[in-house]
Amino acid sequence: MTAPRRLALGAAALYLVTWVTSVAAVPLYGGSAFDAGAPLADRGSVLTAGLLEVVLALAVVGTALALYPLLRPHGPGAALGYAVLRALEATVILTGVVAILPAVARPASTAAPGLDPGVVAGLHLVHDWTFLVGPGLVNPVNAVVLAVLLLRRRLVPRFVPALGIVGAVLVAAMNVEVMFGLTSPQPLLAVPLFAWEICLASVLALRGIRPADGELPAPAARPATTAAASPA
């Protein structure tokens, strides 16, 4: 198996990890990021959700690291921008994890942290905001950067990046409205962006990204032929 093929398969697998961990973590928090008034779940549930989000952040960075060598020949600036934005998204996610874990636990202890309810509510709120800013606003931006590169260079079927651009605009617009209190989160609007990642991962797993022209294997040279000398 060639190195580009391994990278494409690795990126597809990491996208799968991001779906599983991001979807599973939300209900474990007890409604965090979906219902601002919902209380936190029990200690074990929140700790499990925090661990899943740590894995999520690592997988987010992993997708960028796997795709960067494949994208760089087609657009160095866009490839670097995508990697940096994915790293920023992961940083915001981890900030939310670090903020919310003190609300339910102390390190190396099974005792309750004993924090004031107002402090717990504040930590919960910080986590909700990081969820909105990271997956809600930064992720759509990096999706557009990647989708535009894929579309311009025709690296994957056109419907895939088109779906990513549409999904990113919907999610970003929804979260800006949520930020200003104009609406509540609408999970159905995230379906196109979710579908874009599923389609992209499927393409990566099945065929990978078209190599740059300079990376195409050279055609095999034809064997030299010699003219047979005719008898005098």
Backbone bond lengths (Angstrom), bond angles and torsions (degrees), N, CA, C in turn:
res aa  C-N    CA-C-N  psi(-1)  N-CA   C-N-CA  omega(-1)  CA-C   N-CA-C  phi
1 M - - - 1.469 - - 1.529 109.52 -
2 T 1.326 116.74 131.88 1.461 120.72 -178.05 1.528 110.91 -74.06
3 A 1.341 115.35 161.80 1.465 120.00 179.52 1.529 112.37 -61.92
4 P 1.344 120.31 -45.32 1.477 119.05 176.78 1.517 112.94 -58.45
5 R 1.318 116.64 -36.99 1.462 119.64 179.82 1.523 110.38 -66.35
6 R 1.326 116.75 -41.87 1.472 120.47 178.30 1.522 110.85 -63.26
7 L 1.337 116.74 -41.07 1.459 120.28 179.56 1.525 111.24 -64.82
8 A 1.320 116.70 -41.10 1.462 120.37 179.33 1.523 111.20 -64.42
9 L 1.316 116.60 -43.76 1.472 120.10 177.58 1.520 111.34 -65.21
10 G 1.332 116.29 -38.80 1.463 119.71 178.03 1.511 111.96 -63.87
11 A 1.343 116.91 -42.12 1.464 120.29 178.02 1.518 110.89 -63.46
12 A 1.341 117.52 -41.15 1.466 121.10 178.49 1.523 110.99 -61.20
13 A 1.333 116.44 -43.79 1.463 120.17 179.36 1.526 111.26 -64.56
14 L 1.319 117.14 -39.16 1.463 120.25 -179.89 1.522 111.76 -69.22
15 Y 1.325 117.14 -34.27 1.463 119.08 173.54 1.530 110.07 -60.95
16 L 1.319 116.61 -39.87 1.466 120.48 177.59 1.526 110.70 -60.78
17 V 1.334 116.49 -41.78 1.466 120.70 178.18 1.529 110.64 -62.19
18 T 1.332 117.40 -40.82 1.479 119.03 179.91 1.521 111.25 -64.13
19 W 1.332 118.13 -38.28 1.474 119.36 178.87 1.517 110.92 -63.31
20 V 1.343 115.66 -50.13 1.461 120.32 -174.73 1.522 110.58 -61.84
21 T 1.331 117.49 -48.23 1.461 120.64 -175.30 1.527 112.22 -69.70
22 S 1.329 117.25 -39.86 1.473 118.89 -178.24 1.518 111.53 -68.73
23 V 1.322 117.44 -40.95 1.466 120.62 -179.80 1.523 111.06 -70.15
24 A 1.326 117.02 -39.86 1.465 120.47 -176.76 1.521 112.53 -72.46
25 A 1.334 117.86 -30.95 1.460 120.20 -174.22 1.520 112.62 -71.40
26 V 1.326 117.61 -36.66 1.475 120.68 -172.28 1.531 112.74 -57.50
27 P 1.347 120.69 -54.14 1.470 118.87 -178.64 1.525 113.03 -68.06
28 L 1.335 117.25 -24.64 1.470 119.09 -179.97 1.519 112.18 -66.68
29 Y 1.324 116.74 -25.33 1.463 119.39 177.91 1.527 111.88 -75.26
30 G 1.313 116.70 -14.94 1.455 119.00 179.65 1.506 113.46 92.72
31 G 1.329 116.94 33.25 1.454 120.23 178.09 1.508 113.92 100.34
32 S 1.338 117.63 2.86 1.451 119.83 179.52 1.515 110.25 -57.31
33 A 1.320 116.42 136.57 1.464 126.18 178.85 1.525 112.97 76.80
34 F 1.308 118.96 -4.95 1.455 121.76 175.97 1.526 111.12 -116.41
35 D 1.302 116.99 -34.53 1.461 121.48 179.00 1.524 107.53 -134.44
36 A 1.333 115.77 105.27 1.469 120.09 -174.98 1.510 112.72 -61.72
37 G 1.328 117.51 -23.91 1.457 119.79 -178.38 1.511 114.35 -94.10
38 A 1.332 117.78 -2.44 1.463 120.42 -177.07 1.525 110.37 -74.11
39 P 1.338 117.72 136.71 1.461 119.85 178.08 1.520 110.66 -73.44
40 L 1.325 115.60 160.68 1.460 120.37 175.79 1.515 110.15 -65.68
41 A 1.312 116.55 151.41 1.456 121.89 175.03 1.527 109.27 -73.44
42 D 1.326 116.63 -175.42 1.460 120.00 -179.43 1.525 111.05 -70.07
43 R 1.317 114.50 168.84 1.469 122.06 -174.69 1.524 112.68 -53.61
44 G 1.329 116.57 -51.93 1.460 120.16 -176.14 1.517 112.21 -61.32
45 S 1.321 116.68 -39.78 1.456 120.93 -179.32 1.523 111.33 -65.84
46 V 1.325 117.39 -43.96 1.461 121.07 -179.58 1.523 110.85 -67.28
47 L 1.332 117.60 -40.55 1.463 120.07 178.26 1.524 111.15 -63.73
48 T 1.321 116.56 -39.47 1.473 120.12 177.20 1.522 110.73 -64.24
49 A 1.334 115.74 -42.70 1.463 119.91 178.26 1.523 111.05 -62.39
50 G 1.334 116.63 -41.03 1.455 120.23 178.12 1.520 111.76 -62.52
51 L 1.337 116.46 -41.40 1.462 120.35 177.94 1.523 110.81 -63.41
52 L 1.329 117.13 -40.80 1.466 120.82 177.79 1.529 110.83 -62.34
53 E 1.331 116.73 -38.25 1.463 118.70 179.99 1.530 112.03 -71.56
54 V 1.327 117.49 -29.33 1.465 119.64 172.86 1.525 109.84 -63.53
55 V 1.338 116.05 -45.03 1.469 119.98 176.63 1.528 110.16 -62.47
56 L 1.324 116.38 -39.62 1.465 121.01 177.42 1.521 110.91 -57.68
57 A 1.332 117.05 -47.76 1.466 120.64 -178.34 1.529 110.79 -62.27
58 L 1.315 116.90 -40.97 1.471 120.15 178.46 1.528 110.93 -64.69
59 A 1.336 116.81 -40.05 1.461 120.47 179.24 1.522 111.11 -68.29
60 V 1.325 117.41 -36.05 1.463 121.17 177.50 1.529 110.21 -60.15
61 V 1.325 116.67 -46.80 1.462 120.22 177.50 1.527 110.05 -66.23
62 G 1.328 116.56 -37.71 1.459 120.33 -179.50 1.518 113.13 -61.29
63 T 1.334 117.68 -38.38 1.464 119.55 178.25 1.527 110.94 -61.91
64 A 1.334 115.88 -40.24 1.461 119.48 179.91 1.526 111.18 -67.33
65 L 1.322 116.75 -41.22 1.467 119.94 -179.90 1.522 111.47 -66.24
66 A 1.336 116.43 -36.27 1.463 119.55 179.85 1.526 111.49 -72.11
67 L 1.332 117.48 -37.76 1.459 121.00 -176.54 1.526 113.17 -81.87
68 Y 1.324 118.20 -25.42 1.461 120.59 -174.47 1.531 113.16 -55.11
69 P 1.341 119.77 -49.47 1.476 118.29 179.55 1.521 113.18 -63.76
70 L 1.343 117.42 -27.16 1.457 120.51 179.06 1.521 111.91 -78.43
71 L 1.332 117.18 -32.10 1.460 121.69 -176.49 1.519 113.16 -88.84
72 R 1.320 117.64 -28.41 1.471 121.22 -173.46 1.523 113.52 -55.73
73 P 1.348 121.10 -42.43 1.474 119.23 179.34 1.526 113.41 -63.05
74 H 1.321 117.74 -23.27 1.459 121.63 -177.34 1.523 112.55 -91.69
75 G 1.337 117.71 -23.70 1.460 121.51 -179.13 1.511 109.67 -174.97
76 P 1.334 118.30 89.54 1.481 120.54 -176.03 1.518 113.26 -57.51
77 G 1.336 116.79 -41.32 1.467 119.58 -178.74 1.510 112.55 -65.58
78 A 1.329 116.56 -45.78 1.463 120.58 179.73 1.523 110.92 -66.30
79 A 1.332 116.54 -39.23 1.468 119.93 179.00 1.524 110.80 -62.64
80 L 1.335 116.62 -43.75 1.464 120.32 178.80 1.520 110.56 -67.76
81 G 1.339 116.60 -41.16 1.461 119.76 178.93 1.510 111.90 -60.59
82 Y 1.323 116.45 -42.30 1.462 119.77 178.55 1.522 110.84 -62.47
83 A 1.334 116.84 -43.57 1.467 120.06 -179.56 1.527 111.25 -63.22
84 V 1.324 116.81 -42.19 1.472 120.61 -179.38 1.527 110.64 -66.62
85 L 1.320 117.08 -42.69 1.464 120.17 179.98 1.524 111.54 -66.25
86 R 1.332 117.73 -36.68 1.466 119.71 176.40 1.528 110.23 -65.79
87 A 1.334 116.51 -39.26 1.461 119.37 177.37 1.531 110.74 -64.46
88 L 1.341 116.74 -38.83 1.466 120.65 177.25 1.525 110.56 -63.58
89 E 1.329 116.76 -43.69 1.463 120.57 178.22 1.530 110.82 -58.94
90 A 1.333 116.66 -44.80 1.463 120.72 179.54 1.532 111.34 -63.35
91 T 1.325 116.27 -37.70 1.473 120.35 179.23 1.526 111.24 -63.61
92 V 1.333 116.19 -42.41 1.469 119.94 178.78 1.525 110.43 -65.19
93 I 1.330 117.00 -40.55 1.468 120.47 178.16 1.528 110.61 -60.43
94 L 1.328 116.71 -46.29 1.467 120.14 -179.28 1.524 111.56 -66.17
95 T 1.317 117.19 -32.77 1.471 120.16 175.77 1.523 110.60 -60.38
96 G 1.330 116.07 -42.10 1.459 119.76 177.71 1.510 112.66 -64.99
97 V 1.327 116.92 -38.25 1.474 120.25 178.54 1.521 110.20 -63.73
98 V 1.329 116.28 -48.17 1.467 120.43 -179.86 1.519 110.97 -61.12
99 A 1.332 117.17 -33.85 1.465 120.59 -178.73 1.515 112.16 -70.28
100 I 1.334 117.56 -39.03 1.461 119.05 -170.74 1.526 113.49 -88.70
101 L 1.319 118.22 -25.70 1.465 119.12 -176.71 1.531 113.30 -61.93
102 P 1.341 120.81 -37.79 1.477 119.17 177.29 1.530 113.55 -61.55
103 A 1.331 118.15 -17.72 1.464 120.50 179.76 1.517 112.06 -70.33
104 V 1.340 117.61 -21.16 1.468 120.08 -176.29 1.519 113.83 -123.96
105 A 1.332 118.50 -11.67 1.468 118.37 -173.01 1.519 111.78 -156.98
106 R 1.326 114.38 156.74 1.462 122.99 167.56 1.525 107.66 -110.61
107 P 1.331 118.45 148.04 1.464 118.93 178.09 1.527 111.87 -60.81
108 A 1.313 115.91 141.49 1.466 123.15 176.33 1.521 112.42 58.38
109 S 1.338 116.59 35.02 1.456 120.35 -179.41 1.521 108.88 -149.84
110 T 1.322 115.54 148.81 1.463 120.77 174.10 1.523 111.24 -105.30
111 A 1.332 116.45 2.08 1.458 120.48 -179.92 1.522 110.26 -80.62
112 A 1.324 115.90 153.78 1.464 120.72 176.86 1.531 109.33 -65.73
113 P 1.324 118.42 146.14 1.461 120.34 -177.52 1.518 113.63 -68.08
114 G 1.339 117.51 -21.53 1.457 120.21 177.28 1.513 114.08 70.05
115 L 1.311 117.80 29.88 1.462 120.68 -179.95 1.519 110.73 -82.41
116 D 1.318 114.80 153.43 1.454 121.14 176.18 1.529 109.55 -61.78
117 P 1.326 118.85 140.63 1.473 120.62 179.51 1.527 113.32 -54.07
118 G 1.318 117.38 -34.03 1.456 119.61 178.03 1.520 112.08 -66.01
119 V 1.333 116.39 -36.98 1.468 120.65 177.55 1.522 109.89 -66.89
120 V 1.337 115.89 -43.57 1.466 120.09 178.38 1.524 110.60 -59.42
121 A 1.327 116.14 -43.96 1.459 119.85 179.02 1.529 111.16 -62.59
122 G 1.330 116.68 -36.99 1.456 120.40 178.08 1.522 112.29 -66.09
123 L 1.328 116.63 -42.88 1.462 120.56 177.68 1.523 111.09 -64.15
124 H 1.322 115.17 -39.12 1.464 120.51 176.87 1.532 110.18 -61.25
125 L 1.313 115.89 -41.61 1.457 120.95 -179.19 1.527 111.07 -66.12
126 V 1.341 116.72 -40.22 1.464 119.99 177.13 1.525 110.34 -59.21
127 H 1.339 116.26 -43.00 1.462 119.26 179.03 1.528 111.03 -62.77
128 D 1.320 117.05 -41.55 1.462 120.05 179.10 1.529 111.30 -60.80
129 W 1.329 116.54 -40.27 1.458 119.56 179.45 1.519 111.94 -68.79
130 T 1.314 117.97 -37.66 1.467 119.16 177.77 1.530 110.63 -66.23
131 F 1.333 116.65 -34.37 1.462 120.28 176.33 1.527 110.24 -63.38
132 L 1.332 115.98 -41.23 1.460 119.63 -179.70 1.529 110.89 -68.71
133 V 1.329 117.58 -43.23 1.461 120.48 -175.47 1.526 111.61 -74.22
134 G 1.343 117.67 -43.38 1.461 120.59 -176.70 1.519 113.03 -72.62
135 P 1.341 117.93 -80.69 1.467 119.49 177.62 1.531 113.29 -64.12
136 G 1.335 117.40 -25.07 1.458 119.69 -174.56 1.512 115.52 -84.39
137 L 1.352 117.98 -33.18 1.462 120.56 -176.62 1.529 113.38 -121.50
138 V 1.317 117.93 -43.96 1.471 119.70 -179.56 1.524 110.60 -70.31
139 N 1.331 117.34 -41.03 1.458 120.01 -178.87 1.535 112.60 -60.04
140 P 1.333 120.49 -44.46 1.460 118.37 176.12 1.528 113.92 -59.47
141 V 1.329 117.27 -34.88 1.464 119.87 179.31 1.527 110.50 -66.00
142 N 1.343 116.75 -47.04 1.466 116.72 179.99 1.528 111.91 -68.53
143 A 1.329 117.11 -27.08 1.463 119.74 175.81 1.531 110.31 -65.67
144 V 1.333 117.32 -40.46 1.467 120.44 178.72 1.522 110.72 -66.13
145 V 1.338 116.99 -42.35 1.468 120.04 179.09 1.529 110.65 -57.78
146 L 1.325 116.05 -46.90 1.463 120.04 -179.88 1.528 111.33 -68.52
147 A 1.323 117.12 -44.17 1.462 120.70 -176.67 1.523 111.34 -63.69
148 V 1.318 117.80 -41.34 1.469 120.42 179.94 1.526 110.52 -63.75
149 L 1.331 117.30 -41.83 1.462 120.27 177.77 1.524 111.01 -61.95
150 L 1.328 116.19 -46.84 1.459 119.93 179.75 1.522 111.80 -62.46
151 L 1.334 116.57 -36.89 1.458 120.83 -178.95 1.522 111.63 -71.75
152 R 1.328 116.59 -45.64 1.464 120.34 -177.17 1.520 111.58 -65.43
153 R 1.324 116.71 -39.08 1.466 120.34 -177.88 1.526 112.77 -91.03
154 R 1.335 116.34 -1.71 1.455 121.69 179.35 1.545 111.44 53.98
155 L 1.313 114.57 48.61 1.461 120.28 -176.81 1.520 112.60 -84.75
156 V 1.320 117.03 -21.26 1.462 123.05 178.34 1.526 107.08 -139.64
157 P 1.333 118.90 167.14 1.465 119.99 175.76 1.526 111.75 -52.90
158 R 1.324 117.23 140.58 1.459 121.14 -170.44 1.523 113.91 -62.17
159 F 1.313 117.76 -29.35 1.467 118.34 -177.28 1.527 111.47 -65.90
160 V 1.336 116.71 -25.09 1.471 119.64 -177.57 1.530 111.14 -67.62
161 P 1.338 120.00 -56.88 1.472 118.11 177.15 1.521 113.59 -65.30
162 A 1.336 117.33 -30.41 1.465 118.79 176.83 1.527 110.57 -61.87
163 L 1.320 116.15 -41.11 1.462 121.04 177.31 1.527 110.51 -63.54
164 G 1.326 116.41 -38.05 1.462 120.18 179.06 1.512 112.60 -65.21
165 I 1.326 116.93 -41.85 1.466 120.40 -179.32 1.525 110.47 -66.25
166 V 1.329 116.95 -46.22 1.467 120.50 178.83 1.526 110.68 -61.39
167 G 1.340 116.58 -46.37 1.461 120.65 -179.63 1.515 112.39 -62.75
168 A 1.328 116.65 -39.40 1.464 120.43 -179.61 1.523 111.39 -65.22
169 V 1.321 116.37 -42.22 1.475 119.97 178.91 1.523 110.67 -62.88
170 L 1.342 116.95 -42.50 1.466 120.24 -179.51 1.530 111.39 -63.39
171 V 1.331 115.96 -45.77 1.471 119.72 -177.44 1.527 110.63 -67.84
172 A 1.321 117.29 -44.12 1.458 120.16 -179.65 1.527 110.90 -62.86
173 A 1.337 116.82 -44.43 1.465 119.83 179.89 1.523 111.29 -62.92
174 M 1.339 116.55 -42.58 1.453 119.66 179.05 1.524 110.90 -60.80
175 N 1.333 117.25 -44.62 1.458 119.73 -175.71 1.518 112.85 -72.75
176 V 1.329 117.77 -27.86 1.462 119.39 172.71 1.532 109.44 -66.09
177 E 1.325 116.96 -40.45 1.460 120.26 177.06 1.523 111.17 -65.48
178 V 1.342 116.70 -39.87 1.463 120.32 176.99 1.528 109.53 -62.59
179 M 1.327 116.90 -41.35 1.467 121.38 -179.28 1.524 111.35 -57.72
180 F 1.325 116.45 -39.83 1.465 120.38 -177.59 1.530 112.72 -92.87
181 G 1.331 116.56 8.92 1.451 120.46 175.51 1.510 114.73 73.01
182 L 1.329 118.01 21.74 1.457 121.20 -178.12 1.516 112.45 -86.00
183 T 1.319 117.31 -19.28 1.455 121.28 -179.67 1.521 108.96 -157.04
184 S 1.311 115.94 171.32 1.465 120.89 173.93 1.522 108.07 -102.08
185 P 1.334 118.81 162.54 1.470 120.43 -179.82 1.522 111.88 -56.38
186 Q 1.321 115.56 137.47 1.468 122.83 179.12 1.528 108.06 -118.52
187 P 1.343 118.09 92.32 1.467 120.43 -174.28 1.526 113.87 -55.98
188 L 1.326 118.31 -30.38 1.467 120.27 -177.85 1.528 112.15 -63.89
189 L 1.327 117.86 -27.03 1.459 120.41 179.54 1.525 111.66 -69.93
190 A 1.327 117.44 -16.64 1.464 120.62 178.68 1.525 112.44 -84.54
191 V 1.336 117.97 -7.13 1.467 121.18 -176.74 1.530 112.55 -59.87
192 P 1.353 119.85 -46.32 1.472 118.54 179.81 1.528 113.03 -60.65
193 L 1.332 117.66 -39.07 1.463 120.05 179.23 1.518 110.70 -68.39
194 F 1.324 115.89 -37.86 1.458 120.70 175.89 1.533 109.73 -64.14
195 A 1.330 116.14 -41.93 1.463 120.83 179.99 1.524 111.32 -65.43
196 W 1.321 116.60 -34.63 1.474 120.52 178.32 1.517 110.61 -61.21
197 E 1.308 117.55 -43.57 1.457 119.94 180.00 1.526 111.30 -69.00
198 I 1.333 117.00 -35.77 1.462 119.84 176.56 1.528 110.32 -63.75
199 C 1.331 116.92 -46.51 1.464 120.61 180.00 1.526 111.03 -64.83
200 L 1.334 117.06 -42.18 1.461 120.38 179.65 1.523 110.55 -62.83
201 A 1.332 116.77 -45.13 1.459 120.01 178.95 1.522 111.23 -62.63
202 S 1.332 116.82 -37.39 1.465 120.10 178.49 1.523 110.93 -64.06
203 V 1.331 116.73 -43.10 1.462 120.02 178.11 1.518 110.56 -63.95
204 L 1.333 116.75 -42.58 1.463 120.31 179.16 1.519 110.98 -61.09
205 A 1.328 116.61 -41.05 1.465 120.16 -177.77 1.523 111.92 -71.90
206 L 1.326 117.19 -35.43 1.459 120.61 -173.44 1.523 113.73 -86.95
207 R 1.342 116.38 -38.06 1.472 117.89 -174.24 1.512 114.51 -139.32
208 G 1.344 117.84 -14.42 1.457 120.18 -179.27 1.514 112.17 76.03
209 I 1.335 115.66 -168.93 1.458 122.93 -179.88 1.524 108.69 -101.66
210 R 1.325 114.93 136.96 1.458 119.24 179.53 1.512 110.26 -58.37
211 P 1.331 119.31 130.36 1.464 120.85 -179.97 1.517 111.53 -69.52
212 A 1.327 115.32 157.41 1.463 119.70 176.24 1.518 109.56 -66.14
213 D 1.340 115.27 158.12 1.459 119.55 -176.14 1.519 111.86 -56.65
214 G 1.308 116.51 -38.72 1.460 119.83 -179.05 1.507 113.50 -70.18
215 E 1.358 116.23 -14.68 1.448 119.33 -178.79 1.519 112.56 -98.11
216 L 1.354 117.63 -3.37 1.449 119.79 -178.98 1.518 109.88 -67.30
217 P 1.306 118.00 137.01 1.450 119.21 -179.57 1.523 110.65 -63.44
218 A 1.319 115.05 140.68 1.454 119.92 179.04 1.517 109.81 -71.29
219 P 1.323 116.71 143.98 1.460 118.50 179.02 1.510 111.26 -64.73
220 A 1.312 115.86 148.24 1.453 120.23 -178.33 1.523 109.56 -67.81
221 A 1.330 114.81 137.51 1.455 119.78 -179.14 1.524 110.04 -71.83
222 R 1.312 115.23 141.15 1.452 119.18 178.52 1.530 110.11 -74.65
223 P 1.309 117.57 142.60 1.467 118.45 178.75 1.514 110.62 -65.80
224 A 1.307 113.56 139.01 1.463 118.58 -179.57 1.517 110.19 -66.57
225 T 1.307 115.50 139.44 1.466 119.71 177.55 1.508 110.21 -111.14
226 T 1.268 115.85 144.61 1.465 120.46 179.14 1.508 109.23 -115.34
227 A 1.300 115.90 137.15 1.452 120.24 179.96 1.518 110.62 -73.33
228 A 1.311 116.25 133.55 1.461 119.09 179.63 1.512 109.12 -78.06
229 A 1.282 114.22 134.51 1.476 118.86 179.41 1.503 109.73 -75.27
230 S 1.297 115.94 129.41 1.462 119.25 179.54 1.511 110.26 -82.29
231 P 1.306 117.27 143.15 1.457 118.89 -177.88 1.538 110.22 -64.86
232 A 1.317 115.22 143.69 1.473 120.56 -178.97 1.520 110.10 -68.55
